[in-house]
Amino acid sequence: MVDFYNKKHNFLWVKQVNSCAIFFLSLALVACGSLPHPDLNVKAPAAWRNSAVSTSTNASNEAWWTALKDPVLNNTVELALKNNLSVAQSYERLSTERALEKATIASHKPKFGFYFGPNSSVAYVNYRTSSAFLLGFDFSWEAPYTSKKEGERQIAQANLDMAFAGMVAARTTIAAEVVRVYGELRAADQKVQSLKKIVAYNQGINEMFERSANVGAASQQDLMEARSKLIEAESALSEMNAIRESAIQRLDVLCGLDTPLPEFLNFNEIQWEIERAKIAAFAVPVDVIMQRPDIQAAASSVLHAAAVVGISDSELYPKLGLEGALFYSGTIVRNGSTTKDGVLNFIAPSLKFPIWDWGMAREQKNASEAELRRTILSYRDTVLQAIAETEITIANFNAMDERMALTTKESVSIEDAAKRNKVGLSAGYLSPLDAFRGQSKLLERKLTIADDQAAWLSAFAAANKAQTNMNIEKARMTENPAISAK
């Protein structure tokens, strides 16, 4: 006697075993894809050649420009960080990548949907006699334990890291540029004040020569030379006013202002002096190079390219998923149709196996591997460029700092010489002509001093920018600037 029940039972058991075997075999094939892990351990130099000190700096949360103790500068930089449009764009890009990262993670989870519409299979069979509809839910899920899913997550994270590095780079670039342009403005304003006095002294000298020429005590040649000096001084003053206005306009753009700050237009007449004594000597840690935003962005680009390799590699292997549904199928019976209403439900694995695509997937993988090699070379080039920039900016700042030490001494000597000129004029042992000429020459030297201070400030900003530390910037940055356009 044949036991049909047991035979059927055994048949179903064998079918289940075969399904499980196919499932695990497919999962094993899917797991063949993997992400490459490039070695990014590029060594920074053991010591900076151009640094006077090579010890670790104090990781203070104080912004570097505040060490200058200039309230106007501090206010200007803060305005730029809040209102600058480049910083605002970098923030919005960061917000975009954060949302896309969350979307990527969500895309790897099961998707549920509600459906209400025609039951096309029933309607097709009975298209002449009946219509049908479905009402219910469906879901689909692709196994996330693949190099494709891992690659998608790594791409999203790399894009987020690059956006964050871009925001830090935008902030540090704007801060350094504001400090540099502010130095140009202060130097131009100081030079305008000095040139006004030079013009006044040359006007006095010209009047002396005019009176002397009228009585025959001076030649026309002397008078022409005095007038030429006056015209030259007036031309220099006009040009410096234009430079000053240009610096104000650039600061307005950097700070996102419609009108200049009153402080930009009304600096006091006291000589502009940088308090160098309050600036500590540069102490550069040897590992600071790896915390620069350009290095971090380049490293994220490598991880992005490696993830693309993993995704292209996954296209060579099967894709395993799971699909299911729970529907109520209804029909409207006409002309004797026997199709009945009922509940439809199913859950089943899905397997998509690539067979032949004329080598497209393989060539895409070759292209992604070549791009990965390119990004690794670009990363190494970025590190070398960063090392060179740090060395150059430190060397430039050290040279400017030494020059400013001499300039400060010279400034004191000039002030003493100007006081002696005034005393000599008052005492009568210096003629007005000699006193005016002496004061004019001293003021001309002050023009160079103002330029030296602006150059020192620019070198100071560049050296600090070259040593940007992502960790420190992350601790103190305000991510959402108060953009006036919002």
C-alpha positions as CSV (number, residue, x, y, z in Angstrom):
1,M,0.0,0.0,0.0
2,V,1.3,3.4,-1.0
3,D,1.2,6.1,1.6
4,F,0.4,9.1,-0.5
5,Y,0.3,11.4,2.4
6,N,3.8,10.5,3.6
7,K,5.0,10.7,0.0
8,K,3.6,14.1,-0.4
9,H,5.1,15.1,2.9
10,N,8.5,13.9,1.9
11,F,8.3,15.7,-1.4
12,L,7.5,19.0,0.4
13,W,10.4,18.4,2.8
14,V,12.8,17.8,-0.1
15,K,11.5,20.9,-1.9
16,Q,12.1,23.0,1.3
17,V,15.7,21.6,1.6
18,N,16.3,22.5,-2.1
19,S,15.0,26.0,-1.5
20,C,17.2,26.5,1.5
21,A,20.2,25.2,-0.4
22,I,19.5,27.6,-3.2
23,F,19.0,30.5,-0.7
24,F,22.3,29.9,1.1
25,L,24.2,29.3,-2.2
26,S,22.9,32.6,-3.5
27,L,23.9,34.3,-0.3
28,A,27.4,32.9,-0.5
29,L,27.7,34.1,-4.1
30,V,26.4,37.5,-3.1
31,A,29.0,37.8,-0.3
32,C,31.8,37.3,-2.9
33,G,31.8,41.0,-3.6
34,S,33.9,43.1,-1.2
35,L,35.2,46.7,-0.8
36,P,38.9,47.5,-1.1
37,H,40.6,49.1,1.8
38,P,43.4,51.4,0.6
39,D,46.3,52.3,2.8
40,L,46.2,56.0,3.6
41,N,49.0,56.1,6.1
42,V,51.1,58.8,4.6
43,K,53.8,60.0,7.0
44,A,54.1,63.7,7.9
45,P,57.6,65.1,8.3
46,A,59.4,64.2,11.5
47,A,59.9,68.0,12.1
48,W,59.1,71.2,10.3
49,R,62.4,72.7,8.9
50,N,61.2,76.3,9.0
51,S,59.6,76.2,12.4
52,A,61.4,77.8,15.3
53,V,59.6,75.5,17.7
54,S,58.4,72.0,16.9
55,T,56.3,71.0,19.9
56,S,52.6,70.5,20.1
57,T,50.3,73.5,20.3
58,N,47.7,74.1,23.0
59,A,44.4,72.9,21.5
60,S,42.5,76.0,22.6
61,N,39.0,76.7,21.5
62,E,40.0,80.4,21.1
63,A,40.0,81.5,17.5
64,W,43.5,82.4,16.3
65,W,42.6,85.9,15.1
66,T,41.5,86.9,18.6
67,A,45.1,86.8,19.7
68,L,45.5,90.2,17.8
69,K,43.2,91.8,20.4
70,D,41.5,93.9,17.8
71,P,37.8,94.3,18.5
72,V,37.0,95.6,15.0
73,L,38.7,92.6,13.4
74,N,37.0,90.1,15.7
75,N,33.6,91.6,14.9
76,T,34.4,91.6,11.2
77,V,35.4,87.9,11.1
78,E,32.3,86.9,13.1
79,L,30.1,88.8,10.6
80,A,31.8,87.0,7.7
81,L,31.3,83.6,9.3
82,K,27.6,84.3,9.8
83,N,26.8,86.1,6.6
84,N,29.2,85.0,3.9
85,L,27.5,83.2,1.0
86,S,30.3,80.7,0.4
87,V,30.0,79.6,4.0
88,A,26.3,79.4,3.7
89,Q,26.5,77.3,0.6
90,S,28.9,74.9,2.3
91,Y,26.4,74.6,5.2
92,E,23.6,73.8,2.8
93,R,25.7,71.2,1.1
94,L,26.4,69.6,4.5
95,S,22.7,69.6,5.2
96,T,22.1,67.9,1.8
97,E,24.6,65.2,2.4
98,R,23.3,64.5,5.9
99,A,19.8,64.0,4.5
100,L,21.2,61.8,1.7
101,E,23.1,59.6,4.2
102,K,19.8,59.0,6.1
103,A,18.0,58.3,2.8
104,T,20.7,55.7,1.9
105,I,20.4,54.0,5.2
106,A,16.6,54.0,4.9
107,S,16.8,52.5,1.4
108,H,18.4,49.3,2.7
109,K,15.4,48.6,4.9
110,P,12.2,46.8,3.8
111,K,9.8,49.0,1.8
112,F,6.1,48.8,2.5
113,G,3.4,50.2,0.2
114,F,-0.3,50.4,-0.1
115,Y,-2.0,49.5,-3.3
116,F,-5.5,50.0,-4.7
117,G,-6.1,49.4,-8.3
118,P,-7.0,46.8,-11.0
119,N,-6.2,43.2,-10.7
120,S,-4.7,42.9,-14.1
121,S,-4.3,39.1,-14.2
122,V,-8.0,38.5,-13.4
123,A,-9.1,41.3,-15.6
124,Y,-7.1,40.0,-18.5
125,V,-8.6,36.5,-18.3
126,N,-12.1,37.9,-18.1
127,Y,-11.5,41.1,-20.0
128,R,-14.7,40.7,-22.0
129,T,-16.9,39.8,-19.1
130,S,-15.6,41.2,-15.8
131,S,-13.4,43.8,-14.1
132,A,-11.3,43.2,-11.0
133,F,-9.5,45.2,-8.3
134,L,-6.9,44.7,-5.6
135,L,-6.7,46.3,-2.2
136,G,-3.9,45.6,0.2
137,F,-0.2,46.0,1.1
138,D,3.1,44.8,-0.5
139,F,6.7,44.9,0.6
140,S,10.1,44.3,-0.9
141,W,13.6,44.0,0.5
142,E,17.0,43.4,-1.0
143,A,19.6,41.7,1.2
144,P,21.9,44.5,2.6
145,Y,24.8,42.2,3.4
146,T,26.5,42.8,0.0
147,S,29.3,44.9,-1.2
148,K,26.7,47.0,-3.1
149,K,24.9,48.1,0.1
150,E,28.1,48.5,2.0
151,G,29.5,50.6,-0.9
152,E,26.4,52.8,-0.9
153,R,26.7,53.4,2.8
154,Q,30.4,54.2,2.4
155,I,29.7,56.6,-0.5
156,A,27.1,58.4,1.6
157,Q,29.5,58.7,4.6
158,A,32.3,59.8,2.3
159,N,30.1,62.5,0.7
160,L,29.1,63.7,4.2
161,D,32.8,63.8,5.3
162,M,33.8,65.8,2.2
163,A,30.9,68.2,2.8
164,F,32.0,68.7,6.4
165,A,35.6,69.2,5.3
166,G,34.4,71.7,2.7
167,M,32.5,73.7,5.3
168,V,35.6,73.9,7.6
169,A,37.7,74.9,4.5
170,A,35.2,77.6,3.6
171,R,35.2,79.0,7.1
172,T,39.0,79.0,7.5
173,T,39.5,80.5,4.0
174,I,37.0,83.3,4.7
175,A,38.5,84.0,8.1
176,A,42.0,84.2,6.6
177,E,40.8,86.3,3.7
178,V,39.0,88.7,6.0
179,V,42.1,89.1,8.2
180,R,44.3,89.7,5.1
181,V,41.9,92.3,3.6
182,Y,41.4,93.9,6.9
183,G,45.2,94.4,7.1
184,E,45.2,96.0,3.7
185,L,42.4,98.3,4.8
186,R,44.2,99.4,8.0
187,A,47.4,99.9,6.0
188,A,45.6,101.9,3.3
189,D,43.8,104.0,6.0
190,Q,47.1,104.6,7.8
191,K,48.8,105.6,4.5
192,V,45.9,107.9,3.6
193,Q,46.4,109.7,6.9
194,S,50.1,110.0,6.3
195,L,49.7,111.1,2.7
196,K,47.3,113.8,3.7
197,K,50.0,115.2,6.0
198,I,52.6,114.8,3.3
199,V,50.4,116.8,0.9
200,A,50.0,119.5,3.6
201,Y,53.7,119.7,4.1
202,N,54.4,119.8,0.4
203,Q,51.8,122.5,0.0
204,G,53.6,124.5,2.7
205,I,56.9,123.9,0.9
206,N,55.4,125.0,-2.5
207,E,54.0,128.2,-0.9
208,M,57.5,129.0,0.5
209,F,59.1,128.5,-2.9
210,E,56.4,130.6,-4.6
211,R,57.1,133.5,-2.2
212,S,60.8,133.1,-2.6
213,A,60.5,133.0,-6.4
214,N,58.5,136.2,-6.4
215,V,61.2,138.1,-4.6
216,G,64.0,136.4,-6.6
217,A,65.3,134.3,-3.7
218,A,64.6,130.9,-5.4
219,S,64.8,129.8,-9.0
220,Q,61.9,128.7,-11.2
221,Q,63.6,125.3,-11.3
222,D,63.3,125.0,-7.5
223,L,59.7,126.1,-7.7
224,M,58.9,123.5,-10.5
225,E,60.5,120.7,-8.4
226,A,58.4,121.7,-5.4
227,R,55.2,121.7,-7.5
228,S,56.1,118.4,-8.9
229,K,56.5,116.9,-5.4
230,L,53.1,118.4,-4.5
231,I,51.4,116.9,-7.6
232,E,53.1,113.5,-6.9
233,A,51.9,113.5,-3.3
234,E,48.3,114.4,-4.4
235,S,48.3,111.7,-7.0
236,A,49.5,109.1,-4.4
237,L,46.8,110.3,-2.0
238,S,44.1,109.9,-4.7
239,E,45.4,106.4,-5.6
240,M,45.5,105.3,-1.9
241,N,41.9,106.5,-1.4
242,A,40.9,104.2,-4.3
243,I,42.8,101.3,-2.7
244,R,41.1,102.0,0.6
245,E,37.7,102.0,-1.0
246,S,38.4,98.8,-2.8
247,A,39.4,97.1,0.5
248,I,36.2,98.3,2.1
249,Q,34.1,96.9,-0.8
250,R,35.9,93.5,-0.5
251,L,35.2,93.4,3.2
252,D,31.6,94.2,2.5
253,V,31.3,91.3,0.1
254,L,33.1,88.9,2.5
255,C,30.8,89.9,5.4
256,G,27.6,89.9,3.3
257,L,27.0,93.6,4.0
258,D,25.0,96.1,2.0
259,T,26.8,99.1,3.5
260,P,30.2,99.3,5.2
261,L,30.5,99.1,8.9
262,P,31.0,102.6,10.5
263,E,34.3,101.3,11.9
264,F,35.7,100.9,8.4
265,L,35.1,104.5,7.6
266,N,36.2,106.1,10.9
267,F,39.4,104.6,12.1
268,N,41.1,106.9,14.6
269,E,44.2,108.8,13.6
270,I,46.4,107.0,16.1
271,Q,49.1,105.0,14.3
272,W,48.0,101.5,13.6
273,E,50.3,99.0,15.4
274,I,50.1,95.3,15.7
275,E,50.7,94.0,19.2
276,R,53.2,91.3,18.2
277,A,54.2,90.6,21.8
278,K,50.8,89.0,22.3
279,I,51.3,86.5,19.5
280,A,53.0,83.3,20.8
281,A,55.7,81.7,18.6
282,F,54.4,79.1,16.2
283,A,54.6,75.6,17.6
284,V,53.5,73.1,14.9
285,P,52.8,69.5,15.8
286,V,54.1,67.1,13.3
287,D,50.7,65.3,13.0
288,V,48.7,68.5,12.3
289,I,49.1,67.9,8.5
290,M,46.6,65.0,8.6
291,Q,43.9,67.2,10.2
292,R,43.7,69.8,7.4
293,P,40.4,69.9,5.6
294,D,41.9,69.3,2.2
295,I,43.7,66.2,3.4
296,Q,40.5,64.9,5.0
297,A,38.5,65.6,1.8
298,A,41.1,63.8,-0.3
299,A,40.9,60.8,2.1
300,S,37.1,60.8,1.8
301,S,37.5,60.9,-2.0
302,V,39.6,57.7,-1.8
303,L,36.9,55.9,0.3
304,H,34.3,57.1,-2.1
305,A,36.2,55.6,-5.0
306,A,36.8,52.4,-3.1
307,A,33.0,52.1,-2.5
308,V,32.3,52.6,-6.2
309,V,34.7,49.7,-6.9
310,G,32.7,47.5,-4.4
311,I,29.4,48.5,-6.1
312,S,30.7,47.7,-9.6
313,D,32.1,44.4,-8.3
314,S,28.7,43.5,-6.9
315,E,27.2,43.8,-10.4
316,L,29.1,40.6,-11.3
317,Y,27.2,38.6,-8.6
318,P,23.6,37.7,-7.9
319,K,21.2,40.0,-6.1
320,L,19.1,38.3,-3.5
321,G,15.8,39.8,-2.1
322,L,12.5,39.1,-0.5
323,E,9.1,40.1,-1.7
324,G,5.6,39.7,-0.3
325,A,2.1,41.0,-0.4
326,L,-1.3,40.7,1.3
327,F,-4.2,41.7,-1.0
328,Y,-7.9,41.4,-1.1
329,S,-9.0,40.6,-4.7
330,G,-12.5,41.6,-5.7
331,T,-14.4,41.2,-8.9
332,I,-17.6,42.5,-10.5
333,V,-19.2,39.4,-12.0
334,R,-20.9,39.8,-15.4
335,N,-22.3,37.4,-18.0
336,G,-21.9,34.4,-15.8
337,S,-18.2,34.8,-14.9
338,T,-17.2,32.5,-12.0
339,T,-14.2,34.5,-10.8
340,K,-14.6,34.8,-7.0
341,D,-13.4,37.3,-4.5
342,G,-10.7,36.3,-2.1
343,V,-7.5,37.1,-0.1
344,L,-4.2,36.8,-1.9
345,N,-1.0,36.5,0.1
346,F,2.6,35.4,-0.7
347,I,6.2,35.8,0.5
348,A,9.0,34.6,-1.6
349,P,12.8,35.1,-2.2
350,S,13.9,36.7,-5.4
351,L,17.2,36.1,-7.2
352,K,18.7,38.0,-10.1
353,F,21.7,36.4,-11.7
354,P,23.7,38.3,-14.4
355,I,24.5,36.0,-17.4
356,W,25.7,38.1,-20.3
357,D,26.0,41.9,-20.8
358,W,28.8,42.0,-23.4
359,G,31.4,42.9,-20.8
360,M,29.7,46.1,-19.6
361,A,29.9,45.3,-15.9
362,R,33.5,44.1,-16.1
363,E,34.6,47.3,-17.9
364,Q,32.7,49.4,-15.3
365,K,34.7,47.6,-12.6
366,N,37.9,48.3,-14.5
367,A,37.0,52.0,-14.8
368,S,36.2,52.2,-11.1
369,E,39.5,50.5,-10.2
370,A,41.4,53.0,-12.4
371,E,39.5,55.9,-10.7
372,L,40.5,54.5,-7.3
373,R,44.1,54.4,-8.3
374,R,43.8,58.0,-9.5
375,T,42.3,59.2,-6.2
376,I,45.0,57.5,-4.2
377,L,47.6,59.4,-6.3
378,S,45.6,62.6,-5.8
379,Y,45.5,62.0,-2.1
380,R,49.3,61.6,-1.9
381,D,49.7,64.7,-4.1
382,T,47.4,66.6,-1.7
383,V,49.5,65.6,1.3
384,L,52.8,66.7,-0.4
385,Q,51.2,70.0,-1.4
386,A,49.9,70.5,2.1
387,I,53.4,69.8,3.5
388,A,54.9,72.3,1.1
389,E,52.3,74.9,1.9
390,T,52.9,74.6,5.6
391,E,56.6,74.8,5.2
392,I,56.3,77.9,3.0
393,T,53.8,79.7,5.2
394,I,55.9,79.1,8.3
395,A,59.0,80.2,6.6
396,N,57.3,83.3,5.3
397,F,55.8,84.2,8.7
398,N,59.2,83.7,10.4
399,A,60.8,86.1,7.9
400,M,58.1,88.6,8.3
401,D,58.2,88.4,12.1
402,E,61.9,89.1,12.1
403,R,61.3,92.0,9.7
404,M,58.5,93.4,11.9
405,A,60.9,93.3,14.9
406,L,63.2,95.7,13.0
407,T,60.3,97.7,11.7
408,T,59.0,98.3,15.2
409,K,62.3,99.6,16.3
410,E,62.4,101.9,13.3
411,S,58.9,103.1,14.0
412,V,60.1,104.2,17.5
413,S,63.1,106.0,15.9
414,I,60.8,107.8,13.4
415,E,58.5,109.0,16.2
416,D,61.6,110.4,18.1
417,A,62.9,112.1,15.0
418,A,59.5,113.7,14.3
419,K,59.4,115.1,17.9
420,R,62.9,116.5,17.5
421,N,61.9,118.2,14.2
422,K,59.0,119.9,16.0
423,V,61.2,121.0,18.9
424,G,63.8,122.3,16.4
425,L,61.2,124.3,14.6
426,S,59.8,125.7,17.8
427,A,63.3,126.6,19.1
428,G,64.2,128.3,15.8
429,Y,67.3,126.2,14.9
430,L,65.4,124.5,12.1
431,S,63.9,126.5,9.3
432,P,60.2,125.7,8.3
433,L,61.5,124.4,5.0
434,D,63.9,121.9,6.6
435,A,61.3,120.9,9.2
436,F,58.6,120.3,6.6
437,R,61.0,118.3,4.4
438,G,62.1,116.3,7.4
439,Q,58.5,115.5,8.5
440,S,57.6,114.6,4.9
441,K,60.5,112.1,4.7
442,L,59.5,110.6,8.0
443,L,56.0,110.2,6.9
444,E,57.1,108.6,3.6
445,R,58.9,106.0,5.7
446,K,55.7,105.4,7.7
447,L,54.1,104.3,4.4
448,T,56.5,101.4,4.2
449,I,55.9,100.5,7.9
450,A,52.1,100.3,7.2
451,D,52.9,97.9,4.3
452,D,55.1,95.8,6.5
453,Q,52.3,95.4,9.1
454,A,49.8,94.4,6.4
455,A,52.3,91.9,5.0
456,W,52.9,90.5,8.5
457,L,49.2,90.1,9.1
458,S,48.7,88.4,5.8
459,A,51.6,85.9,6.6
460,F,50.0,85.4,10.1
461,A,46.7,84.5,8.5
462,A,48.2,82.2,5.9
463,A,50.3,80.3,8.5
464,N,47.2,79.8,10.7
465,K,45.1,78.7,7.7
466,A,47.8,76.2,6.7
467,Q,47.6,74.6,10.1
468,T,43.8,74.2,10.3
469,N,42.8,71.4,12.6
470,M,39.5,69.8,11.7
471,N,38.9,68.5,15.3
472,I,39.4,72.0,16.8
473,E,37.3,73.7,14.2
474,K,34.5,71.1,14.7
475,A,34.5,71.9,18.4
476,R,33.9,75.6,18.0
477,M,32.1,76.1,14.7
478,T,28.6,77.3,14.4
479,E,27.1,75.2,11.6
480,N,24.1,77.3,10.7
481,P,25.1,80.8,9.8
482,A,22.6,83.6,10.2
483,I,22.3,84.3,6.5
484,S,20.5,87.6,5.7
485,A,19.1,86.0,2.5
486,K,17.0,83.5,4.5
